[in-house]
């Protein structure tokens, strides 16, 4: 198992990678994750684990920068789902389809897998809701 890289978030909202001993951006954290490293983001003052919220912020940032238009219908299905959260929606899909999304370690290898499984899952989800 790989070591978990600790990222500290300071009050000024700066993110500090304790492994590299430098400040990092959300995009740099995304790259660390793409490379297969595990991360844990800790609020430096409260010592709370804020990994989940940081990764949600990272996804939002990537969506905002995307040149492709977003899928409004998909977002409506997520909001209307029982939990009303993206992770809840995906977990419900996994449960209903009796599968778990396991992604290959490298980004290049993962892309066809993600596209195939996400597209088929989204097609199936229209009949589930």
C-alpha positions in Angstrom: 0.0 0.0 0.0 1.2 3.5 -0.9 1.9 6.0 1.8 -0.8 8.7 2.3 0.4 12.2 1.3 -0.7 14.7 3.9 -1.9 18.1 2.6 -2.4 20.8 5.2 -5.0 23.5 4.5 -4.2 26.8 6.3 -6.6 29.6 7.3 -5.5 31.6 4.3 -6.9 28.6 2.2 -3.4 27.7 1.0 -2.7 24.0 0.6 0.7 22.7 1.8 2.0 19.3 0.6 4.1 18.0 3.5 5.8 15.4 1.2 7.2 18.0 -1.2 7.4 20.7 1.5 5.7 23.3 -0.7 2.4 24.9 -1.4 0.2 23.3 -4.1 -2.8 24.2 -6.1 -6.0 22.1 -6.6 -4.7 21.2 -10.1 -1.5 19.9 -8.6 -3.5 17.9 -6.1 -5.5 16.5 -9.0 -2.2 15.5 -10.7 -1.0 13.8 -7.5 -4.2 11.7 -7.4 -4.0 10.9 -11.1 -0.5 9.6 -10.5 -2.1 7.0 -8.1 -1.1 8.6 -4.8 -3.4 8.6 -1.8 -3.9 12.0 -0.1 -5.4 13.2 3.1 -6.2 16.9 3.5 -6.2 18.2 7.1 -7.4 21.6 8.3 -4.3 22.8 10.1 -6.2 24.7 12.8 -9.0 22.3 13.7 -7.1 19.1 12.6 -10.3 17.9 10.9 -10.0 15.6 7.9 -11.3 17.7 4.9 -10.2 15.4 2.1 -13.7 14.8 0.8 -14.6 18.5 0.6 -11.3 19.3 -1.0 -11.9 16.7 -3.7 -15.4 17.9 -4.3 -13.9 21.4 -4.7 -11.4 20.0 -7.1 -14.1 18.3 -9.2 -16.1 21.6 -9.3 -12.9 23.5 -10.4 -12.4 20.9 -13.2 -16.0 21.2 -14.3 -15.8 24.9 -14.3 -12.7 24.9 -16.5 -14.1 22.3 -18.9 -14.8 23.4 -22.5 -17.5 20.8 -22.9 -21.0 21.7 -21.8 -22.2 20.0 -18.7 -25.0 17.4 -18.6 -27.9 19.2 -16.9 -30.2 16.2 -17.1 -27.6 14.1 -15.2 -27.3 16.7 -12.5 -31.1 16.7 -12.2 -31.1 13.0 -11.7 -28.4 13.3 -9.0 -30.4 16.1 -7.2 -33.6 14.1 -7.4 -32.0 10.9 -6.2 -32.7 9.6 -2.7 -29.6 11.1 -1.1 -29.3 14.1 -3.5 -25.5 13.8 -3.6 -23.2 12.7 -6.4 -21.5 10.0 -4.2 -24.9 8.8 -3.0 -26.1 8.6 -6.6 -23.0 6.7 -7.8 -23.2 4.3 -4.8 -26.9 3.6 -5.6 -26.0 2.9 -9.2 -23.3 0.5 -8.1 -25.7 -1.2 -5.8 -28.5 -1.5 -8.4 -26.1 -2.7 -11.0 -24.3 -5.0 -8.6 -20.9 -3.6 -9.6 -18.0 -1.6 -8.2 -16.1 0.8 -10.3 -12.5 -0.3 -10.2 -10.2 2.0 -12.1 -6.8 1.0 -13.5 -3.9 2.8 -11.7 -2.7 4.8 -14.7 -4.7 7.7 -16.2 -4.1 6.6 -19.8 -5.4 3.0 -19.1 -8.3 4.3 -17.1 -9.8 6.6 -19.7 -11.4 3.9 -22.0 -12.6 2.1 -18.9 -14.2 5.1 -17.3 -15.9 6.2 -20.6 -17.3 2.8 -21.3 -18.6 2.1 -17.7 -19.9 5.6 -17.1 -21.8 5.7 -20.4 -23.3 2.3 -19.9 -24.2 3.2 -16.3 -25.8 6.4 -17.3 -27.8 4.7 -20.0 -29.0 2.2 -17.4 -29.8 4.8 -14.9 -32.5 6.3 -16.9 -34.5 3.2 -16.3 -33.7 3.1 -12.6 -35.0 6.5 -11.6 
